[in-house]
Amino acid sequence: MLKGHDFFNDPQFPFAIQRYVIARGEHIPAHAHDFVELAFIESGDAVHEMAGNTYTLAPGDVFVIEQQTEHSYTSTSERETVVYNVLFDAEFLKEELLALQKMPSFVAFFYLTPFLRKSAAFVPYSKLTEEQHVLLLGHLETIRHELQARPEGYQLIVKMRWIECLVLLGRYHQANRNPGAAGLTDRQRIESMLHYIGLHFRQPLSLEQLSRICGMSVSSFTAKFKDVAGASFLDYKQRLQIDYAKRRLSASDDKILEIALESGFNDTSFFNKVFRKHTGMSPRDYRRKTMQPPTAGPQ
């Protein structure tokens, strides 16, 4: 498992970019990492094995590799293959990601496409046009130069350019719309939403937002969601929130208000009501019943 601290020069700025050259016929063995990676093929071609599937990559292909996802490369080109790897911690741009997640095109590219790679019929990357390729390459080169030279304010430039890259990649993904996406079943779309909710259940999510991402009406999404999940959207999300709160109550002595807020609830009275609905007891009683007593030290 590759570790982020081996790549990030500043632990307070967990972001790095590499321009990696794969020699003709070179094989990069399967590996995984504890950070998120975005890969962009500048030139050449390669076979990419990921999540049990094999894909042939070409210039202009760009894709996200999630944490702990094993993958490998083999260059098949008559010439070298050049790959830009953008590496960043999942918490990087945390506040900015909240705004980006309001864009269905960004959510589809950054979160849903990686999840849907488990479907062999779905191609888990975006293919850029020549114009898009040139524009993205320019942004990545600017970021790489700033990180190498580190002039005053370089972190701001890197952040701004990277946010712009993410917005553009969402737009490109929407505009280029992979033909495989049209063949997704309603169940696959809902399952991708379950994956997304599982990542973001502590954040505000709405039926309207998720329906729009799926390309469904609210009424259609509501019915299909319940068929697949066995619960309404609200019940499903709250169940994840309460499960998280239960773990926090059992493992820490943090105040109940702090745990309620951390779990995505705005006030303790509503948190108590939902918690009791799902567990049959109050958060305080649950903590008293489940919290492990401190281990006694040597006498």
C-alpha positions as CSV (number, residue, x, y, z in Angstrom):
1,M,0.0,0.0,0.0
2,L,1.5,3.3,-1.1
3,K,1.3,6.0,1.6
4,G,0.5,9.7,1.0
5,H,3.2,10.9,3.4
6,D,5.8,9.5,1.0
7,F,4.5,11.8,-1.8
8,F,3.3,14.9,-0.1
9,N,6.1,17.3,0.8
10,D,3.9,19.3,3.2
11,P,1.5,17.4,5.5
12,Q,-0.6,20.5,5.7
13,F,-0.9,20.5,1.9
14,P,-1.6,16.9,0.9
15,F,-1.3,17.3,-2.9
16,A,1.2,16.2,-5.5
17,I,1.5,15.8,-9.2
18,Q,3.8,13.6,-11.2
19,R,4.6,13.4,-14.9
20,Y,5.5,9.7,-15.2
21,V,7.0,8.1,-18.3
22,I,6.3,4.4,-18.8
23,A,8.9,2.9,-21.1
24,R,7.9,0.9,-24.1
25,G,6.7,-2.5,-22.9
26,E,7.3,-1.6,-19.2
27,H,4.9,-3.2,-16.6
28,I,4.0,-1.4,-13.4
29,P,2.9,-4.1,-10.9
30,A,-0.4,-3.9,-9.2
31,H,-0.5,-1.5,-6.3
32,A,-3.0,0.5,-4.2
33,H,-2.7,3.7,-2.2
34,D,-4.3,5.5,0.8
35,F,-4.9,8.6,-1.2
36,V,-7.1,9.5,-4.3
37,E,-5.4,9.6,-7.7
38,L,-6.5,11.2,-11.0
39,A,-4.6,9.9,-14.0
40,F,-4.4,11.6,-17.4
41,I,-2.8,10.0,-20.4
42,E,-0.8,12.6,-22.3
43,S,0.6,10.4,-25.0
44,G,1.2,6.7,-25.9
45,D,-1.1,3.9,-25.0
46,A,-1.2,1.3,-22.2
47,V,-3.2,-1.6,-20.8
48,H,-4.7,-0.7,-17.4
49,E,-6.0,-3.4,-15.1
50,M,-8.3,-2.1,-12.3
51,A,-10.9,-3.6,-10.1
52,G,-10.8,-6.9,-12.0
53,N,-11.3,-5.4,-15.4
54,T,-8.8,-4.6,-18.2
55,Y,-9.0,-1.4,-20.3
56,T,-6.9,-0.1,-23.2
57,L,-5.9,3.6,-22.6
58,A,-5.1,6.2,-25.2
59,P,-4.1,9.9,-25.2
60,G,-6.8,12.0,-23.7
61,D,-8.2,9.4,-21.3
62,V,-8.7,10.6,-17.7
63,F,-10.0,8.8,-14.7
64,V,-10.2,8.7,-10.9
65,I,-8.7,5.9,-8.9
66,E,-10.1,5.7,-5.4
67,Q,-8.3,4.8,-2.2
68,Q,-7.3,1.2,-1.8
69,T,-8.2,0.3,-5.4
70,E,-5.6,-2.0,-6.8
71,H,-4.4,-1.3,-10.4
72,S,-1.5,-1.8,-12.7
73,Y,-0.2,-0.5,-16.1
74,T,1.5,-2.2,-19.1
75,S,2.8,0.0,-21.9
76,T,1.9,-1.4,-25.3
77,S,3.0,1.5,-27.4
78,E,5.8,1.6,-29.9
79,R,6.9,4.6,-28.0
80,E,6.8,5.6,-24.3
81,T,3.6,6.4,-22.5
82,V,3.3,9.6,-20.6
83,V,0.9,9.7,-17.6
84,Y,0.1,12.7,-15.3
85,N,-0.8,11.4,-11.9
86,V,-2.5,13.9,-9.5
87,L,-2.3,12.6,-6.0
88,F,-4.3,14.1,-3.1
89,D,-5.7,13.3,0.3
90,A,-9.5,12.7,0.5
91,E,-9.7,15.7,2.9
92,F,-7.9,18.0,0.5
93,L,-10.3,20.8,-0.7
94,K,-12.8,19.6,1.8
95,E,-14.8,22.8,1.9
96,E,-14.6,23.4,-1.8
97,L,-15.8,19.8,-2.5
98,L,-19.0,20.6,-0.7
99,A,-19.7,23.3,-3.4
100,L,-18.5,21.0,-6.2
101,Q,-20.9,18.3,-5.1
102,K,-23.8,20.5,-6.1
103,M,-22.8,20.0,-9.7
104,P,-24.3,16.7,-11.0
105,S,-21.6,16.6,-13.8
106,F,-18.8,16.7,-11.2
107,V,-20.5,14.1,-9.0
108,A,-20.9,11.8,-12.0
109,F,-17.3,12.1,-13.0
110,F,-15.6,12.1,-9.6
111,Y,-17.7,9.7,-7.5
112,L,-20.1,7.6,-9.7
113,T,-17.9,6.7,-12.6
114,P,-15.2,5.1,-10.4
115,F,-18.0,3.1,-8.6
116,L,-19.6,2.0,-11.8
117,R,-16.4,0.4,-13.1
118,K,-17.5,-2.9,-11.5
119,S,-19.9,-3.1,-14.4
120,A,-17.9,-4.7,-17.3
121,A,-20.1,-2.9,-19.8
122,F,-19.3,0.5,-18.4
123,V,-16.0,2.3,-19.4
124,P,-14.8,4.0,-16.2
125,Y,-12.9,6.9,-17.8
126,S,-13.6,10.0,-19.8
127,K,-12.1,10.5,-23.2
128,L,-11.2,14.2,-23.9
129,T,-11.4,15.9,-27.3
130,E,-8.2,17.4,-28.7
131,E,-9.1,20.9,-27.5
132,Q,-10.0,19.6,-24.0
133,H,-6.8,17.6,-23.9
134,V,-4.7,20.7,-24.6
135,L,-6.5,22.9,-22.0
136,L,-6.2,20.3,-19.2
137,L,-2.6,19.7,-20.0
138,G,-1.9,23.4,-19.7
139,H,-3.5,23.5,-16.2
140,L,-1.6,20.4,-15.1
141,E,1.7,21.9,-16.3
142,T,1.0,25.1,-14.4
143,I,0.3,23.1,-11.2
144,R,3.4,21.1,-11.7
145,H,5.6,24.2,-12.2
146,E,4.1,25.9,-9.1
147,L,4.8,22.8,-6.9
148,Q,8.3,22.6,-8.2
149,A,9.3,26.3,-7.9
150,R,7.1,27.1,-4.8
151,P,7.0,30.8,-5.4
152,E,5.0,33.0,-2.9
153,G,1.3,32.1,-3.0
154,Y,1.9,28.8,-4.9
155,Q,-0.6,26.9,-2.8
156,L,-3.3,29.3,-3.8
157,I,-2.5,29.0,-7.4
158,V,-2.4,25.2,-7.2
159,K,-5.8,25.1,-5.4
160,M,-7.4,27.4,-7.8
161,R,-6.1,25.6,-10.9
162,W,-7.1,22.2,-9.5
163,I,-10.6,23.4,-8.7
164,E,-10.9,24.7,-12.2
165,C,-9.6,21.3,-13.5
166,L,-12.3,19.5,-11.5
167,V,-15.1,21.8,-12.8
168,L,-13.9,21.4,-16.4
169,L,-13.6,17.6,-16.1
170,G,-17.2,17.4,-14.9
171,R,-18.3,19.5,-17.8
172,Y,-16.2,17.4,-20.3
173,H,-17.6,14.2,-18.8
174,Q,-21.2,15.5,-19.3
175,A,-20.5,16.9,-22.8
176,N,-18.7,13.8,-24.1
177,R,-21.1,11.4,-22.3
178,N,-19.7,7.9,-22.6
179,P,-22.1,5.7,-24.6
180,G,-21.8,3.1,-21.9
181,A,-23.6,5.4,-19.5
182,A,-26.7,5.3,-21.5
183,G,-26.9,1.5,-21.1
184,L,-26.9,1.6,-17.3
185,T,-30.0,0.1,-15.7
186,D,-32.1,1.9,-13.2
187,R,-30.8,-0.4,-10.6
188,Q,-27.2,0.4,-11.4
189,R,-28.0,4.1,-11.2
190,I,-29.6,3.7,-7.8
191,E,-26.7,1.5,-6.5
192,S,-24.4,4.3,-7.6
193,M,-26.5,6.7,-5.4
194,L,-26.2,4.3,-2.5
195,H,-22.4,4.4,-2.9
196,Y,-22.5,8.2,-3.0
197,I,-24.8,8.5,0.1
198,G,-22.4,6.1,1.9
199,L,-19.6,8.5,1.3
200,H,-21.5,11.7,2.1
201,F,-24.3,10.8,4.6
202,R,-23.1,13.3,7.1
203,Q,-23.6,16.1,4.7
204,P,-26.8,17.8,3.6
205,L,-28.3,15.7,0.7
206,S,-31.7,16.2,-1.0
207,L,-34.0,14.1,-3.1
208,E,-33.9,16.8,-5.8
209,Q,-30.1,16.7,-6.0
210,L,-29.8,12.9,-6.2
211,S,-32.7,12.7,-8.7
212,R,-31.0,15.2,-10.9
213,I,-27.8,13.3,-10.8
214,C,-29.6,10.1,-11.8
215,G,-31.6,11.9,-14.5
216,M,-34.9,10.9,-13.0
217,S,-37.9,12.7,-11.7
218,V,-38.2,12.9,-7.9
219,S,-41.2,10.6,-7.9
220,S,-39.5,8.0,-10.1
221,F,-36.3,8.2,-8.1
222,T,-38.2,7.9,-4.8
223,A,-40.0,4.7,-5.9
224,K,-36.9,3.1,-7.5
225,F,-34.7,4.0,-4.5
226,K,-37.1,2.2,-2.1
227,D,-37.2,-0.9,-4.4
228,V,-33.4,-1.2,-4.3
229,A,-32.6,0.0,-0.8
230,G,-35.6,-1.4,1.0
231,A,-36.1,2.0,2.7
232,S,-36.9,5.5,1.8
233,F,-34.0,7.9,1.0
234,L,-34.5,9.7,4.3
235,D,-34.6,6.5,6.4
236,Y,-31.6,5.1,4.6
237,K,-29.5,8.2,5.2
238,Q,-30.6,8.5,8.8
239,R,-29.7,4.9,9.4
240,L,-26.2,5.6,8.3
241,Q,-26.0,8.7,10.4
242,I,-27.2,6.8,13.5
243,D,-24.9,3.9,12.9
244,Y,-22.0,6.4,12.8
245,A,-23.2,8.1,16.0
246,K,-23.5,4.7,17.7
247,R,-19.8,4.0,17.0
248,R,-18.8,7.4,18.2
249,L,-20.9,7.1,21.4
250,S,-19.3,3.8,22.2
251,A,-15.7,4.8,21.4
252,S,-15.4,8.3,22.8
253,D,-16.5,10.5,25.7
254,D,-17.2,13.5,23.4
255,K,-20.3,15.5,24.2
256,I,-23.5,14.3,22.7
257,L,-24.0,17.6,20.9
258,E,-20.6,17.3,19.3
259,I,-21.4,13.8,18.1
260,A,-24.8,14.9,16.8
261,L,-23.2,17.7,14.8
262,E,-20.5,15.4,13.5
263,S,-23.1,12.9,12.4
264,G,-24.9,15.5,10.3
265,F,-27.7,16.6,12.7
266,N,-28.2,20.3,13.4
267,D,-29.5,20.0,17.0
268,T,-29.7,17.5,19.8
269,S,-33.5,17.4,20.1
270,F,-33.9,16.1,16.5
271,F,-30.9,13.8,16.9
272,N,-32.4,12.3,20.1
273,K,-35.7,11.8,18.3
274,V,-34.2,10.0,15.3
275,F,-31.7,8.0,17.5
276,R,-34.6,6.8,19.7
277,K,-36.6,5.8,16.6
278,H,-33.8,3.6,15.3
279,T,-32.5,2.2,18.6
280,G,-35.3,2.4,21.1
281,M,-33.2,4.3,23.6
282,S,-31.7,7.8,24.0
283,P,-28.0,8.5,23.0
284,R,-27.1,8.8,26.7
285,D,-28.6,5.4,27.6
286,Y,-27.0,3.8,24.6
287,R,-23.6,5.2,25.6
288,R,-24.1,4.0,29.2
289,K,-25.0,0.5,27.9
290,T,-22.2,0.1,25.4
291,M,-19.2,2.2,26.3
292,Q,-16.2,0.1,27.3
293,P,-14.8,0.8,30.7
294,P,-11.2,2.0,30.7
295,T,-8.6,-0.8,31.0
296,A,-7.0,-0.8,34.4
297,G,-3.3,-0.3,34.4
298,P,-0.7,-2.4,36.2
299,Q,-1.0,-2.3,40.0
